[in-house]
Amino acid sequence: MRLLLDTHIWIWNVGAPENLKKRVADALQDDATELWLSPISIWELSILVKKRRIELDDDIHSWVARTAVATLIREAPLTYEVALEASRIRFTHKDPADHFIAASARVFDLTLVTADPRLIALRNQGISILSNR
């Protein structure tokens, strides 16, 4: 399984695994699973840290580097194709981070892991979703 972690799922997987449903936690821990992350999630985390909505146990650069190695995360790069795909998806909200993350899932043929109901609703647009609800 190839999973693209929504920002909150990535953060929970590292620092608050009790927020993950059993089926999601099992999928994330499966040795056969590839974990992917969009650089947009790192950008979102940096905003949350600056706003003091999240506190990390290290500076953000070290924290991201350490967690990427520890969880064997692969990068889902922000490409021209991802940017164009974001314009094809019909969203019910205007969060640009969600637009790029969902488009990355579609372009790289990844299953998006999320608890966000607005992203879960994208199933009907051909985006594979693993719901944490």
TORZA-146763 format. One record per atom (N, C-alpha, C): residue number from 0; residue in three letters; atom name; x, y, z. Coordinates in steps of 0.001 Angstrom, whole numbers, plus 500000, padded with zeros to 6 digits. Each point is the difference from the previous one (the first is absolute). Layout:
// TORZA-146763
+-----+------+------+--------+--------+--------+
! seq ! type ! atom !      x !      y !      z !
+-----+------+------+--------+--------+--------+
! NUM !  ala !   CA !      X !      Y !      Z !
...
+-----+------+------+--------+--------+--------+
This chain:
// TORZA-146763
+-----+------+------+--------+--------+--------+
! seq ! type ! atom !      x !      y !      z !
+-----+------+------+--------+--------+--------+
!   0 !  met !    N ! 500839 ! 498831 ! 500000 !
!   0 !  met !   CA ! 499161 ! 501169 ! 500000 !
!   0 !  met !    C ! 500894 ! 501246 ! 500000 !
!   1 !  arg !    N ! 499586 ! 501009 ! 499251 !
!   1 !  arg !   CA ! 500743 ! 501257 ! 499894 !
!   1 !  arg !    C ! 499120 ! 501112 ! 500569 !
!   2 !  leu !    N ! 500407 ! 500540 ! 501142 !
!   2 !  leu !   CA ! 499156 ! 500945 ! 500734 !
!   2 !  leu !    C ! 500604 ! 501393 ! 500033 !
!   3 !  leu !    N ! 499196 ! 500996 ! 499634 !
!   3 !  leu !   CA ! 500369 ! 501398 ! 500143 !
!   3 !  leu !    C ! 499361 ! 500500 ! 501294 !
!   4 !  leu !    N ! 500834 ! 500451 ! 500933 !
!   4 !  leu !   CA ! 499504 ! 500432 ! 501299 !
!   4 !  leu !    C ! 499564 ! 501458 ! 499946 !
!   5 !  asp !    N ! 498759 ! 500240 ! 500394 !
!   5 !  asp !   CA ! 499563 ! 501380 ! 500192 !
!   5 !  asp !    C ! 500811 ! 500552 ! 501173 !
!   6 !  thr !    N ! 500118 ! 501292 ! 500082 !
!   6 !  thr !   CA ! 500888 ! 500618 ! 500986 !
!   6 !  thr !    C ! 499723 ! 499520 ! 501417 !
!   7 !  his !    N ! 498740 ! 499998 ! 500403 !
!   7 !  his !   CA ! 499679 ! 499593 ! 501379 !
!   7 !  his !    C ! 500293 ! 498524 ! 500242 !
!   8 !  ile !    N ! 499830 ! 499171 ! 498992 !
!   8 !  ile !   CA ! 500294 ! 498572 ! 500152 !
!   8 !  ile !    C ! 501503 ! 499806 ! 500203 !
!   9 !  trp !    N ! 500805 ! 500719 ! 499250 !
!   9 !  trp !   CA ! 501457 ! 499952 ! 500150 !
!   9 !  trp !    C ! 500410 ! 500399 ! 501415 !
!  10 !  ile !    N ! 499450 ! 501101 ! 500473 !
!  10 !  ile !   CA ! 500339 ! 500495 ! 501335 !
!  10 !  ile !    C ! 499537 ! 499013 ! 501067 !
!  11 !  trp !    N ! 498794 ! 499478 ! 499855 !
!  11 !  trp !   CA ! 499481 ! 499026 ! 500973 !
!  11 !  trp !    C ! 500834 ! 498724 ! 499980 !
!  12 !  asn !    N ! 500374 ! 499546 ! 498816 !
!  12 !  asn !   CA ! 500785 ! 498771 ! 499896 !
!  12 !  asn !    C ! 501304 ! 500121 ! 500786 !
!  13 !  val !    N ! 500598 ! 501178 ! 499991 !
!  13 !  val !   CA ! 501265 ! 500231 ! 500686 !
!  13 !  val !    C ! 499797 ! 500300 ! 501485 !
!  14 !  gly !    N ! 499030 ! 500872 ! 500327 !
!  14 !  gly !   CA ! 499913 ! 500492 ! 501370 !
!  14 !  gly !    C ! 498755 ! 499685 ! 500782 !
!  15 !  ala !    N ! 498961 ! 499514 ! 499344 !
!  15 !  ala !   CA ! 498741 ! 499719 ! 500702 !
!  15 !  ala !    C ! 499285 ! 498819 ! 499344 !
!  16 !  pro !    N ! 500657 ! 498838 ! 499957 !
!  16 !  pro !   CA ! 499413 ! 498847 ! 499301 !
!  16 !  pro !    C ! 498652 ! 499553 ! 500573 !
!  17 !  glu !    N ! 499697 ! 500416 ! 501221 !
!  17 !  glu !   CA ! 498693 ! 499650 ! 500587 !
!  17 !  glu !    C ! 498844 ! 500639 ! 499225 !
!  18 !  asn !    N ! 500280 ! 500994 ! 499170 !
!  18 !  asn !   CA ! 498959 ! 500629 ! 499176 !
!  18 !  asn !    C ! 499686 ! 499200 ! 498740 !
!  19 !  leu !    N ! 500790 ! 498979 ! 499721 !
!  19 !  leu !   CA ! 499796 ! 499197 ! 498799 !
!  19 !  leu !    C ! 499079 ! 498827 ! 500286 !
!  20 !  lys !    N ! 499063 ! 499762 ! 499103 !
!  20 !  lys !   CA ! 499151 ! 498811 ! 500081 !
!  20 !  lys !    C ! 500874 ! 498771 ! 499773 !
!  21 !  lys !    N ! 499577 ! 498879 ! 500525 !
!  21 !  lys !   CA ! 500804 ! 498781 ! 499918 !
!  21 !  lys !    C ! 500342 ! 499633 ! 498559 !
!  22 !  arg !    N ! 499029 ! 500065 ! 499104 !
!  22 !  arg !   CA ! 500266 ! 499609 ! 498605 !
!  22 !  arg !    C ! 501032 ! 500923 ! 499357 !
!  23 !  val !    N ! 499982 ! 501285 ! 500368 !
!  23 !  val !   CA ! 500973 ! 500953 ! 499461 !
!  23 !  val !    C ! 501371 ! 499733 ! 500612 !
!  24 !  ala !    N ! 500050 ! 499852 ! 501322 !
!  24 !  ala !   CA ! 501272 ! 499717 ! 500677 !
!  24 !  ala !    C ! 500623 ! 498722 ! 499449 !
!  25 !  asp !    N ! 499192 ! 498968 ! 499797 !
!  25 !  asp !   CA ! 500512 ! 498737 ! 499453 !
!  25 !  asp !    C ! 500575 ! 500198 ! 498597 !
!  26 !  ala !    N ! 499295 ! 500771 ! 499170 !
!  26 !  ala !   CA ! 500476 ! 500252 ! 498636 !
!  26 !  ala !    C ! 501311 ! 500779 ! 500021 !
!  27 !  leu !    N ! 500105 ! 500973 ! 500891 !
!  27 !  leu !   CA ! 501217 ! 500809 ! 500075 !
!  27 !  leu !    C ! 501193 ! 499194 ! 500499 !
!  28 !  gln !    N ! 499747 ! 499002 ! 500835 !
!  28 !  gln !   CA ! 501085 ! 499188 ! 500571 !
!  28 !  gln !    C ! 500369 ! 498796 ! 499147 !
!  29 !  asp !    N ! 499189 ! 499680 ! 499018 !
!  29 !  asp !   CA ! 500249 ! 498840 ! 499146 !
!  29 !  asp !    C ! 501293 ! 500203 ! 499206 !
!  30 !  asp !    N ! 500908 ! 499038 ! 500076 !
!  30 !  asp !   CA ! 501286 ! 500099 ! 499303 !
!  30 !  asp !    C ! 499848 ! 500111 ! 498478 !
!  31 !  ala !    N ! 498884 ! 499524 ! 499473 !
!  31 !  ala !   CA ! 499779 ! 500050 ! 498554 !
!  31 !  ala !    C ! 499449 ! 501356 ! 499550 !
!  32 !  thr !    N ! 499648 ! 500849 ! 500935 !
!  32 !  thr !   CA ! 499417 ! 501308 ! 499674 !
!  32 !  thr !    C ! 501087 ! 501025 ! 499721 !
!  33 !  glu !    N ! 499804 ! 500761 ! 498928 !
!  33 !  glu !   CA ! 500854 ! 501157 ! 499699 !
!  33 !  glu !    C ! 499288 ! 501238 ! 500541 !
!  34 !  leu !    N ! 500695 ! 500790 ! 500806 !
!  34 !  leu !   CA ! 499443 ! 501240 ! 500531 !
!  34 !  leu !    C ! 500535 ! 501168 ! 499185 !
!  35 !  trp !    N ! 499107 ! 500868 ! 499572 !
!  35 !  trp !   CA ! 500343 ! 501156 ! 499180 !
!  35 !  trp !    C ! 499524 ! 501265 ! 500699 !
!  36 !  leu !    N ! 500699 ! 501104 ! 499724 !
!  36 !  leu !   CA ! 499646 ! 501290 ! 500593 !
!  36 !  leu !    C ! 500237 ! 501091 ! 498979 !
!  37 !  ser !    N ! 499061 ! 500921 ! 499925 !
!  37 !  ser !   CA ! 500160 ! 501167 ! 499140 !
!  37 !  ser !    C ! 500810 ! 501065 ! 500728 !
!  38 !  pro !    N ! 500852 ! 500734 ! 499298 !
!  38 !  pro !   CA ! 500702 ! 501125 ! 500631 !
!  38 !  pro !    C ! 499021 ! 501036 ! 500555 !
!  39 !  ile !    N ! 498784 ! 500007 ! 499480 !
!  39 !  ile !   CA ! 498977 ! 500918 ! 500506 !
!  39 !  ile !    C ! 499725 ! 499708 ! 501479 !
!  40 !  ser !    N ! 500089 ! 498744 ! 500406 !
!  40 !  ser !   CA ! 499786 ! 499654 ! 501412 !
!  40 !  ser !    C ! 501082 ! 500597 ! 500890 !
!  41 !  ile !    N ! 501213 ! 500061 ! 499497 !
!  41 !  ile !   CA ! 501086 ! 500614 ! 500773 !
!  41 !  ile !    C ! 499737 ! 501501 ! 500122 !
!  42 !  trp !    N ! 499549 ! 500595 ! 498932 !
!  42 !  trp !   CA ! 499633 ! 501423 ! 500018 !
!  42 !  trp !    C ! 498877 ! 500242 ! 501008 !
!  43 !  glu !    N ! 498974 ! 499135 ! 499969 !
!  43 !  glu !   CA ! 498893 ! 500135 ! 500964 !
!  43 !  glu !    C ! 500502 ! 499871 ! 501437 !
!  44 !  leu !    N ! 500874 ! 499028 ! 500240 !
!  44 !  leu !   CA ! 500553 ! 499832 ! 501342 !
!  44 !  leu !    C ! 500756 ! 501243 ! 500428 !
!  45 !  ser !    N ! 500783 ! 500581 ! 499108 !
!  45 !  ser !   CA ! 500762 ! 501196 ! 500367 !
!  45 !  ser !    C ! 499075 ! 501152 ! 500391 !
!  46 !  ile !    N ! 498872 ! 500109 ! 499334 !
!  46 !  ile !   CA ! 499021 ! 501036 ! 500352 !
!  46 !  ile !    C ! 499415 ! 499718 ! 501384 !
!  47 !  leu !    N ! 499656 ! 498747 ! 500258 !
!  47 !  leu !   CA ! 499449 ! 499636 ! 501314 !
!  47 !  leu !    C ! 500995 ! 500249 ! 501118 !
!  48 !  val !    N ! 501268 ! 499746 ! 499748 !
!  48 !  val !   CA ! 501040 ! 500255 ! 501004 !
!  48 !  val !    C ! 500139 ! 501502 ! 500234 !
!  49 !  lys !    N ! 500029 ! 500787 ! 498917 !
!  49 !  lys !   CA ! 500118 ! 501460 ! 500137 !
!  49 !  lys !    C ! 498821 ! 500593 ! 500763 !
!  50 !  lys !    N ! 498806 ! 499444 ! 499782 !
!  50 !  lys !   CA ! 498804 ! 500480 ! 500701 !
!  50 !  lys !    C ! 499890 ! 499428 ! 501413 !
!  51 !  arg !    N ! 500959 ! 499136 ! 500336 !
!  51 !  arg !   CA ! 500040 ! 499340 ! 501309 !
!  51 !  arg !    C ! 498775 ! 499108 ! 500253 !
!  52 !  arg !    N ! 499469 ! 499448 ! 498926 !
!  52 !  arg !   CA ! 498898 ! 499039 ! 500126 !
!  52 !  arg !    C ! 500537 ! 498591 ! 500191 !
!  53 !  ile !    N ! 501285 ! 499818 ! 499642 !
!  53 !  ile !   CA ! 500700 ! 498728 ! 500211 !
!  53 !  ile !    C ! 501369 ! 500333 ! 500569 !
!  54 !  glu !    N ! 500392 ! 499214 ! 500981 !
!  54 !  glu !   CA ! 501335 ! 500148 ! 500567 !
!  54 !  glu !    C ! 500773 ! 498711 ! 499745 !
!  55 !  leu !    N ! 501168 ! 500135 ! 499403 !
!  55 !  leu !   CA ! 500844 ! 498852 ! 499701 !
!  55 !  leu !    C ! 501081 ! 499867 ! 501061 !
!  56 !  asp !    N ! 500565 ! 498808 ! 500107 !
!  56 !  asp !   CA ! 501064 ! 499771 ! 500984 !
!  56 !  asp !    C ! 501380 ! 500394 ! 499470 !
!  57 !  asp !    N ! 500043 ! 500634 ! 498827 !
!  57 !  asp !   CA ! 501249 ! 500411 ! 499374 !
!  57 !  asp !    C ! 499660 ! 501109 ! 499010 !
!  58 !  asp !    N ! 501005 ! 500641 ! 499402 !
!  58 !  asp !   CA ! 499691 ! 500992 ! 498963 !
!  58 !  asp !    C ! 499396 ! 499253 ! 498805 !
!  59 !  ile !    N ! 499229 ! 500694 ! 499207 !
!  59 !  ile !   CA ! 499235 ! 499350 ! 498930 !
!  59 !  ile !    C ! 500902 ! 499284 ! 498995 !
!  60 !  his !    N ! 501141 ! 500569 ! 499675 !
!  60 !  his !   CA ! 500888 ! 499360 ! 499020 !
!  60 !  his !    C ! 500491 ! 498644 ! 500508 !
!  61 !  ser !    N ! 500438 ! 499968 ! 501232 !
!  61 !  ser !   CA ! 500472 ! 498738 ! 500589 !
!  61 !  ser !    C ! 498855 ! 499016 ! 500172 !
!  62 !  trp !    N ! 498843 ! 500489 ! 500428 !
!  62 !  trp !   CA ! 498847 ! 499128 ! 500231 !
!  62 !  trp !    C ! 499566 ! 499328 ! 498697 !
!  63 !  val !    N ! 499892 ! 500786 ! 498943 !
!  63 !  val !   CA ! 499584 ! 499442 ! 498704 !
!  63 !  val !    C ! 501029 ! 498996 ! 499500 !
!  64 !  ala !    N ! 501272 ! 500340 ! 500072 !
!  64 !  ala !   CA ! 501050 ! 499077 ! 499542 !
!  64 !  ala !    C ! 499964 ! 498703 ! 500792 !
!  65 !  arg !    N ! 499883 ! 500116 ! 501304 !
!  65 !  arg !   CA ! 499999 ! 498806 ! 500857 !
!  65 !  arg !    C ! 498781 ! 499123 ! 499729 !
!  66 !  thr !    N ! 498828 ! 500608 ! 499893 !
!  66 !  thr !   CA ! 498789 ! 499197 ! 499802 !
!  66 !  thr !    C ! 499936 ! 499403 ! 498599 !
!  67 !  ala !    N ! 500535 ! 500712 ! 499012 !
!  67 !  ala !   CA ! 500007 ! 499461 ! 498637 !
!  67 !  ala !    C ! 500854 ! 498742 ! 499923 !
!  68 !  val !    N ! 501132 ! 500003 ! 500686 !
!  68 !  val !   CA ! 500879 ! 498828 ! 500022 !
!  68 !  val !    C ! 499369 ! 498883 ! 500824 !
!  69 !  ala !    N ! 499460 ! 500341 ! 501163 !
!  69 !  ala !   CA ! 499440 ! 498989 ! 500906 !
!  69 !  ala !    C ! 498802 ! 499283 ! 499393 !
!  70 !  thr !    N ! 499211 ! 500703 ! 499188 !
!  70 !  thr !   CA ! 498796 ! 499395 ! 499430 !
!  70 !  thr !    C ! 500170 ! 499628 ! 498529 !
!  71 !  leu !    N ! 501199 ! 500181 ! 499463 !
!  71 !  leu !   CA ! 500286 ! 499664 ! 498595 !
!  71 !  leu !    C ! 499007 ! 500657 ! 499042 !
!  72 !  ile !    N ! 499773 ! 501281 ! 500201 !
!  72 !  ile !   CA ! 499063 ! 500759 ! 499169 !
!  72 !  ile !    C ! 500627 ! 500317 ! 498651 !
!  73 !  arg !    N ! 499188 ! 499849 ! 498970 !
!  73 !  arg !   CA ! 500406 ! 500379 ! 498645 !
!  73 !  arg !    C ! 499344 ! 501336 ! 499666 !
!  74 !  glu !    N ! 500662 ! 500772 ! 499175 !
!  74 !  glu !   CA ! 499455 ! 501308 ! 499624 !
!  74 !  glu !    C ! 499099 ! 499884 ! 498775 !
!  75 !  ala !    N ! 498811 ! 500565 ! 500119 !
!  75 !  ala !   CA ! 499102 ! 500148 ! 498856 !
!  75 !  ala !    C ! 500206 ! 501428 ! 499495 !
!  76 !  pro !    N ! 500889 ! 500192 ! 499034 !
!  76 !  pro !   CA ! 500419 ! 501352 ! 499632 !
!  76 !  pro !    C ! 498871 ! 500853 ! 499431 !
!  77 !  leu !    N ! 500139 ! 501281 ! 500209 !
!  77 !  leu !   CA ! 499061 ! 500964 ! 499444 !
!  77 !  leu !    C ! 500477 ! 500310 ! 498580 !
!  78 !  thr !    N ! 499302 ! 499439 ! 499029 !
!  78 !  thr !   CA ! 500407 ! 500103 ! 498598 !
!  78 !  thr !    C ! 498981 ! 500825 ! 499216 !
!  79 !  tyr !    N ! 500346 ! 500298 ! 498756 !
!  79 !  tyr !   CA ! 499050 ! 500681 ! 499120 !
!  79 !  tyr !    C ! 498718 ! 499183 ! 499884 !
!  80 !  glu !    N ! 500161 ! 498694 ! 499861 !
!  80 !  glu !   CA ! 498835 ! 499124 ! 499837 !
!  80 !  glu !    C ! 499100 ! 500058 ! 501230 !
!  81 !  val !    N ! 500586 ! 500034 ! 501192 !
!  81 !  val !   CA ! 499212 ! 500111 ! 501228 !
!  81 !  val !    C ! 499257 ! 501332 ! 500022 !
!  82 !  ala !    N ! 500688 ! 501081 ! 499657 !
!  82 !  ala !   CA ! 499363 ! 501323 ! 499997 !
!  82 !  ala !    C ! 498828 ! 500048 ! 499023 !
!  83 !  leu !    N ! 500167 ! 499412 ! 498832 !
!  83 !  leu !   CA ! 498909 ! 499978 ! 499021 !
!  83 !  leu !    C ! 498858 ! 499104 ! 500454 !
!  84 !  glu !    N ! 500344 ! 498858 ! 500608 !
!  84 !  glu !   CA ! 498967 ! 499081 ! 500478 !
!  84 !  glu !    C ! 499142 ! 500646 ! 501082 !
!  85 !  ala !    N ! 500607 ! 500839 ! 500825 !
!  85 !  ala !   CA ! 499240 ! 500682 ! 501060 !
!  85 !  ala !    C ! 498866 ! 500837 ! 499414 !
!  86 !  ser !    N ! 500187 ! 500490 ! 498781 !
!  86 !  ser !   CA ! 498942 ! 500810 ! 499377 !
!  86 !  ser !    C ! 498871 ! 499142 ! 499428 !
!  87 !  arg !    N ! 500231 ! 498696 ! 499857 !
!  87 !  arg !   CA ! 498980 ! 499099 ! 499440 !
!  87 !  arg !    C ! 499052 ! 499443 ! 501065 !
!  88 !  ile !    N ! 500444 ! 499988 ! 501232 !
!  88 !  ile !   CA ! 499199 ! 499414 ! 501081 !
!  88 !  ile !    C ! 498996 ! 501037 ! 500481 !
!  89 !  arg !    N ! 498758 ! 499567 ! 500214 !
!  89 !  arg !   CA ! 498956 ! 500896 ! 500501 !
!  89 !  arg !    C ! 499995 ! 499943 ! 501531 !
!  90 !  phe !    N ! 500444 ! 501065 ! 500614 !
!  90 !  phe !   CA ! 500076 ! 500083 ! 501454 !
!  90 !  phe !    C ! 498820 ! 500802 ! 500539 !
!  91 !  thr !    N ! 499608 ! 499668 ! 501220 !
!  91 !  thr !   CA ! 498932 ! 500754 ! 500667 !
!  91 !  thr !    C ! 500574 ! 501067 ! 500922 !
!  92 !  his !    N ! 501306 ! 500109 ! 500040 !
!  92 !  his !   CA ! 500657 ! 500988 ! 500858 !
!  92 !  his !    C ! 501235 ! 500552 ! 499287 !
!  93 !  lys !    N ! 500600 ! 501031 ! 500560 !
!  93 !  lys !   CA ! 501075 ! 500707 ! 499302 !
!  93 !  lys !    C ! 501369 ! 499826 ! 500630 !
!  94 !  asp !    N ! 500209 ! 498970 ! 500806 !
!  94 !  asp !   CA ! 501297 ! 499785 ! 500638 !
!  94 !  asp !    C ! 501005 ! 499526 ! 498945 !
!  95 !  pro !    N ! 500961 ! 500843 ! 499622 !
!  95 !  pro !   CA ! 500932 ! 499611 ! 498934 !
!  95 !  pro !    C ! 500845 ! 498785 ! 500357 !
!  96 !  ala !    N ! 500321 ! 499832 ! 501276 !
!  96 !  ala !   CA ! 500789 ! 498826 ! 500397 !
!  96 !  ala !    C ! 499236 ! 498725 ! 499666 !
!  97 !  asp !    N ! 498731 ! 499956 ! 500337 !
!  97 !  asp !   CA ! 499184 ! 498826 ! 499680 !
!  97 !  asp !    C ! 499942 ! 499755 ! 498500 !
!  98 !  his !    N ! 499925 ! 501067 ! 499218 !
!  98 !  his !   CA ! 499929 ! 499859 ! 498542 !
!  98 !  his !    C ! 501263 ! 499312 ! 499464 !
!  99 !  phe !    N ! 501161 ! 500448 ! 500478 !
!  99 !  phe !   CA ! 501254 ! 499405 ! 499530 !
!  99 !  phe !    C ! 500179 ! 498571 ! 500513 !
! 100 !  ile !    N ! 499592 ! 499744 ! 501226 !
! 100 !  ile !   CA ! 500142 ! 498646 ! 500546 !
! 100 !  ile !    C ! 499102 ! 499025 ! 499246 !
! 101 !  ala !    N ! 498753 ! 500386 ! 499764 !
! 101 !  ala !   CA ! 499079 ! 499127 ! 499258 !
! 101 !  ala !    C ! 500493 ! 499776 ! 498568 !
! 102 !  ala !    N ! 500481 ! 501054 ! 499359 !
! 102 !  ala !   CA ! 500511 ! 499866 ! 498636 !
! 102 !  ala !    C ! 501225 ! 499092 ! 499966 !
! 103 !  ser !    N ! 500836 ! 500074 ! 501032 !
! 103 !  ser !   CA ! 501170 ! 499112 ! 500078 !
! 103 !  ser !    C ! 499565 ! 498543 ! 500085 !
! 104 !  ala !    N ! 498960 ! 499732 ! 500777 !
! 104 !  ala !   CA ! 499495 ! 498625 ! 500116 !
! 104 !  ala !    C ! 499573 ! 499480 ! 498634 !
! 105 !  arg !    N ! 499288 ! 500832 ! 499264 !
! 105 !  arg !   CA ! 499520 ! 499568 ! 498684 !
! 105 !  arg !    C ! 501161 ! 499823 ! 499013 !
! 106 !  val !    N ! 500888 ! 500963 ! 499927 !
! 106 !  val !   CA ! 501099 ! 499956 ! 499017 !
! 106 !  val !    C ! 500931 ! 498822 ! 500254 !
! 107 !  phe !    N ! 500338 ! 499737 ! 501263 !
! 107 !  phe !   CA ! 500957 ! 498939 ! 500311 !
! 107 !  phe !    C ! 499323 ! 498668 ! 500330 !
! 108 !  asp !    N ! 498672 ! 499938 ! 499794 !
! 108 !  asp !   CA ! 499218 ! 498780 ! 500236 !
! 108 !  asp !    C ! 500227 ! 499475 ! 501424 !
! 109 !  leu !    N ! 499766 ! 500899 ! 500963 !
! 109 !  leu !   CA ! 500163 ! 499681 ! 501415 !
! 109 !  leu !    C ! 498647 ! 500031 ! 500684 !
! 110 !  thr !    N ! 499877 ! 499259 ! 501085 !
! 110 !  thr !   CA ! 498798 ! 500057 ! 500832 !
! 110 !  thr !    C ! 500221 ! 501069 ! 501051 !
! 111 !  leu !    N ! 499102 ! 500969 ! 500047 !
! 111 !  leu !   CA ! 500103 ! 501101 ! 500956 !
! 111 !  leu !    C ! 499425 ! 499568 ! 501342 !
! 112 !  val !    N ! 500808 ! 500117 ! 501041 !
! 112 !  val !   CA ! 499566 ! 499664 ! 501353 !
! 112 !  val !    C ! 499638 ! 501302 ! 500698 !
! 113 !  thr !    N ! 498747 ! 500117 ! 500426 !
! 113 !  thr !   CA ! 499525 ! 501246 ! 500590 !
! 113 !  thr !    C ! 498811 ! 499762 ! 500918 !
! 114 !  ala !    N ! 499795 ! 500958 ! 500901 !
! 114 !  ala !   CA ! 498796 ! 500026 ! 500829 !
! 114 !  ala !    C ! 499115 ! 501173 ! 499596 !
! 115 !  asp !    N ! 500430 ! 500758 ! 499010 !
! 115 !  asp !   CA ! 499285 ! 501191 ! 499559 !
! 115 !  asp !    C ! 498805 ! 499601 ! 499129 !
! 116 !  pro !    N ! 498774 ! 500265 ! 500459 !
! 116 !  pro !   CA ! 498827 ! 499590 ! 499219 !
! 116 !  pro !    C ! 499935 ! 500633 ! 498613 !
! 117 !  arg !    N ! 500577 ! 501199 ! 499855 !
! 117 !  arg !   CA ! 499988 ! 500653 ! 498681 !
! 117 !  arg !    C ! 500893 ! 499252 ! 499017 !
! 118 !  leu !    N ! 501081 ! 499415 ! 500486 !
! 118 !  leu !   CA ! 500865 ! 499198 ! 499132 !
! 118 !  leu !    C ! 499430 ! 498601 ! 499797 !
! 119 !  ile !    N ! 499406 ! 499444 ! 501036 !
! 119 !  ile !   CA ! 499370 ! 498677 ! 499875 !
! 119 !  ile !    C ! 498936 ! 500031 ! 498905 !
! 120 !  ala !    N ! 499308 ! 501124 ! 499871 !
! 120 !  ala !   CA ! 498942 ! 500145 ! 498992 !
! 120 !  ala !    C ! 500541 ! 499945 ! 498568 !
! 121 !  leu !    N ! 501302 ! 500118 ! 499836 !
! 121 !  leu !   CA ! 500581 ! 499962 ! 498658 !
! 121 !  leu !    C ! 500042 ! 498591 ! 499414 !
! 122 !  arg !    N ! 499595 ! 499009 ! 500789 !
! 122 !  arg !   CA ! 499914 ! 498622 ! 499474 !
! 122 !  arg !    C ! 499186 ! 499961 ! 498714 !
! 123 !  asn !    N ! 498926 ! 500807 ! 499972 !
! 123 !  asn !   CA ! 499118 ! 499976 ! 498828 !
! 123 !  asn !    C ! 500632 ! 500666 ! 498778 !
! 124 !  gln !    N ! 501237 ! 500482 ! 500139 !
! 124 !  gln !   CA ! 500729 ! 500576 ! 498865 !
! 124 !  gln !    C ! 501207 ! 499137 ! 499621 !
! 125 !  gly !    N ! 499989 ! 498763 ! 500456 !
! 125 !  gly !   CA ! 501043 ! 499070 ! 499601 !
! 125 !  gly !    C ! 501291 ! 500074 ! 500796 !
! 126 !  ile !    N ! 499945 ! 500604 ! 501174 !
! 126 !  ile !   CA ! 501179 ! 500045 ! 500859 !
! 126 !  ile !    C ! 499836 ! 498913 ! 501052 !
! 127 !  ser !    N ! 500988 ! 499130 ! 500085 !
! 127 !  ser !   CA ! 499964 ! 498915 ! 500974 !
! 127 !  ser !    C ! 500235 ! 500584 ! 501398 !
! 128 !  ile !    N ! 499132 ! 499626 ! 500938 !
! 128 !  ile !   CA ! 500050 ! 500546 ! 501368 !
! 128 !  ile !    C ! 500036 ! 498871 ! 501020 !
! 129 !  leu !    N ! 500859 ! 500155 ! 501011 !
! 129 !  leu !   CA ! 499961 ! 499169 ! 501194 !
! 129 !  leu !    C ! 499575 ! 500944 ! 501121 !
! 130 !  ser !    N ! 498778 ! 499829 ! 500465 !
! 130 !  ser !   CA ! 499413 ! 500920 ! 500968 !
! 130 !  ser !    C ! 500429 ! 499656 ! 501434 !
! 131 !  asn !    N ! 500325 ! 501025 ! 500750 !
! 131 !  asn !   CA ! 500300 ! 499839 ! 501428 !
! 131 !  asn !    C ! 498786 ! 500480 ! 500800 !
! 132 !  arg !    N ! 498830 ! 499612 ! 499575 !
! 132 !  arg !   CA ! 498755 ! 500360 ! 500697 !
! 132 !  arg !    C ! 499290 ! 498751 ! 500431 !
+-----+------+------+--------+--------+--------+
